[in-house]
C-alpha cells in the first residue's frame, strides 16, 4: 500500500548512542551486512535480477553517507571495503542498471571502480 502521509519517523538524538553518531570502526560493519545480503541474493538469482538495483543503490548511498562521517584514518578502509563490495557486482547487474533501471547509479559505480 502506498499512502501520502508519514507513518514512521526516525529520530536521532545528537548525543545518543546510535550508529549515526559514531565515527569509528563500527561504521565499517556496514560491509559485513552488505556482503551477507549479497551472498543471499547470489543464492536466489531471480531475487537478484529483480532487486539488484535496489541493493547497489543502498550500498552506494551508505558509502556516500558514511565517508564524510568517518575519522580521517578510517576513510581508506571504507574506500577499500566499498571497492571490494562493488568488485562483486555482476556484469548482468551492471548491464541491467545501465540500460533499464538505474543508469546514473551504474555510471557512479563504474566511476568508482575505475578511479
SVG drawing of the C-alpha trace seen along z (x, -y; Angstrom):
<svg xmlns="http://www.w3.org/2000/svg" viewBox="-2 -17 47 37">
<polyline fill="none" stroke="black" stroke-width="0.4" points="0.0,0.0 1.2,-3.5 0.0,-6.4 0.6,-10.1 1.5,-10.6 4.3,-9.9 3.6,-6.7 7.1,-6.3 9.8,-8.6 13.4,-8.2 14.7,-10.4 18.4,-10.6 19.4,-12.4 22.7,-14.3 24.3,-12.8 22.7,-9.3 24.4,-6.0 23.1,-5.5 25.4,-4.3 24.6,-7.7 26.6,-9.3 29.7,-7.1 32.7,-8.0 34.9,-5.0 35.4,-1.5 31.9,-0.4 30.7,-2.2 32.7,0.3 30.4,3.1 28.1,2.0 30.2,4.1 29.6,7.3 25.9,6.8 26.0,5.8 28.2,8.8 25.9,11.1 22.9,9.7 24.7,10.1 25.5,13.7 21.8,14.2 21.0,12.6 23.5,14.8 21.7,17.8 18.4,16.6 19.1,15.4 15.5,14.4 15.5,12.1 18.9,10.7 17.6,9.9 14.6,8.1 16.3,6.2 20.0,5.8 19.5,2.1 18.0,1.5 20.8,3.4 23.6,1.5 21.7,-1.8 21.7,-1.2 25.4,-0.2 26.3,-3.4 24.1,-5.6 25.6,-4.1 29.2,-4.7 28.4,-8.3 26.7,-8.9 29.4,-7.2 32.5,-8.6 32.4,-12.2 31.2,-10.9 34.3,-8.8 37.6,-9.7 40.2,-10.5 42.3,-7.4 39.3,-5.1 38.3,-6.6 40.8,-4.4 39.4,-1.3 35.9,-2.4 37.1,-3.1 38.7,0.4 35.6,2.1 33.4,0.4 35.8,1.3 35.8,4.9 32.0,4.9 31.4,3.5 34.1,5.9 31.4,8.5 28.9,6.8 27.9,9.0 28.0,7.8 24.3,8.7 23.6,6.4 25.6,3.6 24.1,4.0 20.6,4.1 21.1,1.0 22.9,-0.8 20.2,-0.1 17.0,0.1 16.7,-0.6 19.4,-3.0 21.8,-4.4 23.1,-7.1 23.9,-4.5 25.6,-2.3 27.8,-5.2 28.6,-6.1 29.7,-2.5 31.8,-2.3 33.4,-5.6 34.3,-4.3 35.7,-1.1 38.0,-2.8 39.2,-5.6"/>
</svg>
